[in-house]
Amino acid sequence: MTTAANSLTSGAVIRYSELNWEDRGDLLVAIPVNEEKGAVLVKGLVVRIKPGGTWTSCEKGKAQEVVGVIWKGKGSARVGDATSALEPVSALYAPSGSDYEVKADQDEEVTVYIWQTVLPEGSPIASKPRLFNHLYNDETQLKGFTGNDPSQTIENPANMNFLFWPGTGSARLSLHCGIQEPGQSFAVHQHPHSSELFIGVEGKGEIHLNGEWLPFEAGDLLYVPQGIFHGTRNLYTGEGAARFVTTGGPTPFDASFYTFAGVSPEVVDPA
């Protein structure tokens, strides 16, 4: 198994317990996914904001397209001039060129997972993309996905919510939420032209990486480069069985997901 201690070039599971935190006063910051570790196309950060603290995009960060997911705590966020209250499973999208901030202004620590990417010059963009969402918004879903690994079969496919995607005006990043009820799986697949970063949000399950099924739980991260098969499953159906929830997405977004779901992969302003 590839873990956080190894290069990311063939993919890796990164345990929350293995994150290396940098103390920045009101912030604790971990950067488990970046170019120096072998990642391409996407950078991943985890930020713990102490009560009263603020995470703010710098000028370099402002030039990135950004998605953030609140894992723990309540606070507030601003993207450009738009603001929103935040709670666990809240999500934000900051288009390239927009500044943003996340505040722990409710007397509790806030943990936010962050995806960053550089938007190539000339990429299609939306004029009014959706900036805030939550992981359990099921207005647009992928259902019955069977994957593209012929060695794997699936009998009880899980649903996936599309949260930030071309239909909400996301230009390059995508944020999806896979909800695996007991006995369900999200089919093994690969993205020929995209790297994927996703996290465990709720519960415990297994992830497929490089031909292995590995344990995965809330707070853990999975980085998968182009062409590497991956998937998730929640096989336990016995006493105390609970759902297993993950969130993330390929960078750049994979149009085949939207085609399979019967929606357009074109970058547009949300209806």
C-alpha angles and dihedrals in degrees: 000000000000112000137179092279091065135064117284094221093105096033130269146211110231115199119216088227090059098054116123110223126209113206110226099170105258090020140061110201131191123183105192097159121051143117093271089062093047102266121140134199096007139052123205128204135175117206127189109198113202118223109288093016130121132211109209131183114246123215091270090048091048088061090058130082106239140196122186131189124194110225100172136011138021127266141117139274140204127202110184103313096336121098136191140176113247134214134161110307092022114134135197134197122205113190119220108282095026123112120221141179139194120208131199092211099145099076094260137093116264123209116200128182113211133201119195133184138163114246110226115238112266096024116149112259136187122235096217110022123177108266104186134037142141130241097243096055101123100181091117119030145172109226132182096012111177100186129223102262107105091197092065129069128195129199104173110035120196124228123247125208118219107219108160111017137125090288090062092044099263106154102198113343122073131199119198130168120216115202113195113188115199109298095018131118138190105227122254111256143147137221113225095201105023140072117218132213121182139160140211111253105173137005131352133287142131134280128206117227130160093347096311133105109222133184115260132179144173112306096023121117132215122202117192124181125211117300097014116127117236140160144150137239141183104200101162112103101160132104113328094013112167138180122274116218129192132173136194136083148217121288115243093028115258109238091200090073091059094043090053090049092050097245131116120267091207118119106246141152110269116259 
